[in-house]
Amino acid sequence: MKCLSCDIVSGVRMSDLIFENKHFHAHQDVAYPIIGLVIVAAKRHFKALDEMSDDESLSLIQLMKNIRSAQRKVLGIDIVYYFYNEDTGHHFNMWMMPRHPWMSTFGKSVESVRPALFFCKRQYG
């Protein structure tokens, strides 16, 4: 399996870059066309929070704070869910998943995320 983040960092694959700093890049998710859904991915290849350096940890929080601020100010997003998993073939990545009013059709709180993702992929992907 090729690593998406390695391809983005090396320039092999283009992404819709939103923000970037020394350690991380943030882009709109390519698989799920949901306004404000941002993936923050490490430039260095690691998978778990405890594998980050202190500098990377601080860099991640600052970048996520800036993105979250933009989600609220620019897109009017009031609620965001944060996900990451360590059983991925990619670099460490954090999903910043907005909760839009239309997602209530799929349930309350985090239970609405998976069906909303699949709905958008089927409708717009």
C-alpha positions as CSV (number, residue, x, y, z in Angstrom):
1,M,0.0,0.0,0.0
2,K,1.4,3.4,-1.0
3,C,1.4,6.1,1.7
4,L,-0.9,9.0,0.8
5,S,0.9,11.4,3.1
6,C,4.4,10.4,1.8
7,D,3.1,11.1,-1.8
8,I,1.7,14.5,-0.7
9,V,4.8,15.6,1.2
10,S,7.1,14.5,-1.7
11,G,4.9,16.2,-4.3
12,V,4.0,13.0,-6.1
13,R,0.3,13.6,-5.4
14,M,-1.5,16.9,-5.2
15,S,-3.8,17.8,-2.4
16,D,-6.1,20.7,-1.6
17,L,-3.6,22.2,0.9
18,I,-5.4,24.3,3.5
19,F,-2.7,24.9,6.1
20,E,0.9,23.7,6.6
21,N,3.6,24.1,9.1
22,K,7.0,22.5,9.7
23,H,5.6,19.2,10.9
24,F,2.0,18.8,9.5
25,H,-0.1,19.6,6.5
26,A,-3.8,20.0,6.4
27,H,-6.1,19.3,3.4
28,Q,-9.7,18.7,2.5
29,D,-10.5,15.0,2.6
30,V,-10.4,13.6,-1.0
31,A,-12.8,10.7,-0.4
32,Y,-15.6,12.6,1.4
33,P,-16.8,15.9,0.0
34,I,-18.0,17.5,3.2
35,I,-17.5,21.2,3.6
36,G,-15.0,21.8,6.4
37,L,-13.8,18.2,6.8
38,V,-10.1,18.6,7.2
39,I,-7.4,16.0,7.6
40,V,-4.3,17.0,9.5
41,A,-1.4,14.7,8.6
42,A,2.1,14.4,9.8
43,K,4.9,15.0,7.4
44,R,7.1,12.5,9.2
45,H,6.1,8.9,9.1
46,F,4.7,7.8,12.4
47,K,1.3,6.5,13.6
48,A,0.7,7.2,17.3
49,L,0.5,10.3,19.5
50,D,3.2,9.0,21.8
51,E,5.6,8.8,18.9
52,M,5.6,12.6,18.4
53,S,8.3,14.8,19.6
54,D,7.4,17.7,21.9
55,D,7.9,20.1,19.1
56,E,5.5,18.1,16.9
57,S,2.9,18.0,19.7
58,L,2.9,21.7,20.1
59,S,2.9,22.2,16.3
60,L,-0.1,19.9,16.0
61,I,-2.2,21.7,18.6
62,Q,-1.4,25.1,17.2
63,L,-2.3,24.0,13.7
64,M,-5.6,22.4,14.8
65,K,-6.5,25.5,16.8
66,N,-6.0,27.7,13.7
67,I,-8.0,25.4,11.6
68,R,-10.8,25.2,14.2
69,S,-10.9,29.0,14.4
70,A,-11.3,29.2,10.6
71,Q,-14.0,26.5,10.6
72,R,-16.0,28.7,13.0
73,K,-15.3,32.1,11.5
74,V,-15.3,31.4,7.8
75,L,-17.6,28.4,7.5
76,G,-19.9,29.0,10.6
77,I,-19.2,25.5,11.9
78,D,-20.2,25.3,15.6
79,I,-19.4,21.6,16.4
80,V,-16.4,19.5,15.3
81,Y,-15.6,15.9,16.0
82,Y,-11.9,14.8,16.2
83,F,-10.8,11.3,15.2
84,Y,-7.6,9.5,14.7
85,N,-6.7,5.8,14.4
86,E,-3.4,4.0,14.8
87,D,-4.3,1.1,12.5
88,T,-3.8,3.0,9.3
89,G,-1.4,2.5,6.4
90,H,-0.8,6.3,6.4
91,H,1.0,8.7,8.6
92,F,-0.5,9.9,11.8
93,N,-3.6,11.9,10.7
94,M,-6.3,13.6,12.6
95,W,-9.8,14.1,11.1
96,M,-11.5,17.3,12.0
97,M,-15.1,16.4,11.1
98,P,-17.7,19.2,11.3
99,R,-21.2,18.5,12.4
100,H,-23.6,20.2,9.9
101,P,-27.3,20.6,10.7
102,W,-28.2,18.1,7.8
103,M,-26.4,15.4,9.6
104,S,-29.1,15.1,12.3
105,T,-31.0,13.0,9.7
106,F,-28.4,10.3,10.4
107,G,-28.7,10.4,14.2
108,K,-27.4,12.3,17.2
109,S,-23.8,13.2,18.0
110,V,-21.0,11.0,16.8
111,E,-23.4,8.2,15.7
112,S,-24.3,10.4,12.6
113,V,-20.7,10.5,11.3
114,R,-20.4,7.2,9.5
115,P,-23.7,7.4,7.7
116,A,-23.1,11.0,6.8
117,L,-19.7,10.1,5.3
118,F,-21.2,7.3,3.2
119,F,-24.1,9.6,2.1
120,C,-21.7,12.2,0.8
121,K,-19.5,9.7,-0.9
122,R,-22.5,8.2,-2.7
123,Q,-24.1,11.6,-3.6
124,Y,-21.1,13.7,-4.5
125,G,-18.0,11.5,-4.6
